[in-house]
Amino acid sequence: MQTEGTSTAAPECIQILRIFTNQFPEAKITSLLVLEEAPPILLISIGLDNGCVYCIKGDIARERITRFKLQVEDVSDKNNISVTGLGFRVDGQTLQLFATTPNSVSLFSLHDQPPRRHTLDQIGCGVNSVAMSDRMELIIGRTEAVYFYEVDGRGPCWAFEGEKKLIGWFRGYLLCVIADQRNGKNTFNVYDLKNRLIAHSLVVKEVSHMLCEWGNIILIMSDKTTLSIGEKDMESKLDMLFKKNLYTVAINIVQSQQADAAATAEVLRKYGDHLYGKQDYDEAMAQYIHTIGHLEPSFVIQKFLDAQRIYNLTNYLEKLHEKGLASKDHTTLLLNCYTKSKDVEKLDMFIKSEEGAGEHKFDVETAIRVCRAAGYHEHAMFVAKKAGKHEWYLKILLEDLDRFQEALQYISSLEPSQAGVTMKEYGKILVDHRPSETIKILLRLCTEEGESSKGATSNGTYLSMLPSPVDFLNIFVHHPRSLMEFLEKYTSKVKDSPAQVEIHNTLLELYLSNDLYFPSISQENGGDPLGARTRVPYLSRARSKEKLDAEGDADTHKIKDRLERHAKGLRLLKSAWPSDLENPVYDVDLAIILCEMNAFKEGLLFLYEKMMLYKDVISCYMQAHDHEGLIACCKRLGDSTKGGDPSLWGDLLKYFGELGEDCSTEVKEVLTYIEKDDILPPVIVIQTLSKNPCLTLSVVKDYIARKLDQESKLIEEDRQSIDKYQEETLVMKKEIQDLRTNARIFQLSKCTACTFTLDLPAVHFMCMHSFHLRCLGDNEKECPECAPEYRAVLDMKRSLEHNAKDQDRFFQQVKSSKNGFSVIAEYFGKGIVSKTSNGSSDTLRSGTSSMNGF
């Protein structure tokens, strides 16, 4: 062969191979078939009119060939033994050869040596009536039909009447040139066997050859003309089929041509629309189901929303969920279909068929919501429990079914963290109906119960990981008594909770409140007594009496309960503020407010005393007019030797002075303590008590007499001290005057330091001490004997000058002294406080005071 050239160029012959030899005698060739096994190895099969098939195998160009002969028909039978057709069948490594004669159909297994012959049929065919399909089947055309043969014999046949002059195969189509005996014309038919239709039919002239090359069918006529027939594109074929309503054929075509899924879905949709228009809804839905994944579901759903088509719609929605393409709206619609049709069996299958299947094929919350709205609570609970939607499960149990005990059991089975979340959400309902059981669950969540097996201990780190009781306070909003029980049990189990302050604050509020809600009493007192009175007066009076008795018992019960709670509150106030703690384990300000709001005197007294607010303590007794308790409190808190505040007695005296009633006994006792600690001057005492018109002079007579006697003694002592100081002052003045005006005569003969006879040089001091000059050393200006005393005086002077500038110290001494006037007098006496030169202001306040010299 030669390379590609012009259309007029003739192929070049590169090798001539003789077919017939001495071993292979010459005969008429009736058929020829070439197979390229593996280049350049060729297998040439030549059918002859003597019933033999000559086979040449090998590299023809290099003449490396082998020859062998196959006997198709018995040589003894000379009639109708010519080979009319050949066909290779290659199946993996297996190579087989079909051979036909007018009387038989044979199959040779060429991989066997020698090749074995197997007769498939005792009826053969004529020349040009043999072809091979793309499924490696032998096709034989006879007058009555077209037959297909496989390796095990004759297979299906197609009854096409007429003489089959030519048989061929092209892209899955069967090609036949059939001679019509009635009109003598030849018809070329293209059969689509899969779809059982004639894809093309054409009247042709006498056809001598038929080729399938270059994507076309080429018919060569006897008059040397050719006819080329091409296959239309897919779109054109489908349009033509749609116009003829051949949707089934169109579907088969796109499937046989292995078109993409979108194209197939479009054909199915058109077919479904066609069937829907013919009101064949079941079949239409069957087509629409095949389009799932490519066709928008809303297009189909809209068509079948009619209640009469609910079965078809249900079927479609089920398929959507099976393929995992359903949305929340689709789930809602499907469940509504089940519930409206009351098809519980299918609903069970849809909801419960995925037991252990992993992920759901539908939106869980949507399914729960729809089942719940339709009254299928068990189904909704099943889905919620399986999907771990604890909130929904409990919502149905509590709000729809009122199965409170079951809800509590379910919460107990949850993990602690999840149980805590559910209790926060549904705890109010549970406390309403099952308070005791709810409190047990809360205690288990908030304490280390059940965790001891894990080796957990009650410490701050572990407790901080547990839910806090404070998180659950809101669920007891209508049940303060249950809240009180819960917190009491918790505090008895946990002593070092991180939320101890908040818990104690809440307990104090519960303990100190005057009234708690009593639902049982309000229910017992409910009813309509007026209606009963109208019907039976006597019975009405009896019931009224019973009601009054019940109210009296209720009031008694309330009082007793309040006293018990107040006692608990006082115990909590004391136990949560032990003596070793500076601050209590509760909010002091809140506790004071609660005690004041509920008139809880004992609690206020304890808190004020712990906070050292002694004046507030006695204020409580004053408000209660508890004179005995007031005096006892002042005895305990007004003792200065024990760290008390003596000024409380002054406040107490003021209270009795303004009381406006006879309280002579109490005043006398108070005056005893005031006199004992000298808390108030007598003048203040008289002025204070004079405001009470009910008190007589006899109350203070003894006190005044004792104070006057005491004051008289003090005045006498002060007078004596004055006389003594005046005499000393006169002596000092005289001595100073003498030093200034008269000479001093030093008559000492011995040195004061060494006691040896005094000789010159000597030093004499005005204090009448004399020293050798050598005994004084470097200090000649100061007497060694008088210097320490003089220095002490100077230090005292400097200290007094410094104190004169320290105003804060002065006022503090005045404030803390029992007699502030004495402090001022002392400052004046020491010369610390004096007037400035201009006499305009107090030097102590101006900060420019001068000191008198000593």
Summary of the structure (lengths in Angstrom):
residues: 854
radius of gyration: 64.3
end to end distance: 151.9
largest distance: 196.3
contacts: 2370
relative contact order: 0.02
helix: 50%
strand: 16%
